[in-house]
Amino acid sequence: MSAKKVVVLHEEDNVGVAISNLQEGDTVYVKEMVIRLHSDIAFGHKIALKDLPSGEQVLKYGVPIGITTSEVKQGEHLHVHNMESLYMKQFTR
């Protein structure tokens, strides 16, 4: 098995964090899952650990940090293009 490429910060998280730059098509092993990446993911960015429908809470550190704004497939990059930060939302009201 390859070196660890993604960390999960809490057991309830539905996202992992890339610990190196990852390329579309790479395979990562997370929580006994084999996940094929559907997009490039930069170091420190989030990857969906499962399919997330639009409007789903994004869990990191075991707490909601955002809401998906479109459907996100397992292995896709999660960032401002497909999620809204709950932290930023409180400052834009």
Residue, then its C-alpha position, 0 to 999 in steps of 0.5 A: m500500500s502507498a504512503k498516506k496522502v490524506v488525513v482525517l481529523h475526526e472520526e465523524d468527518n466526511v472530508g479528509v485533508a491532502i498532506s501533499n499535492l494530489q493529482e486527478g486519477d490518483t488513488v488514496y486509502v482512507k479509513e479502509m476505503v479506496i478513493r480515486l480522485h476526480s480532480d487535482i487537490a492541493f496540499g492542505h485542501k479538502i477531499a470528499l470521503k463520500d458522495l455529498p448532495s447539495g446542501e449537505q453539511v461539511l464536517k471537519y474536526g467533527v463539526p460543521i464547517g460549511i454547506t455544499t452548494s452543489e453535489v460533490k462526488q467521493g474523491e472530489h476537491l471541496h473548496v469555494h467552488n462547491m461549498e460555502s463556509l459557515y464561518m464566512k457566512q456569519f460575516t456576510r449577513 
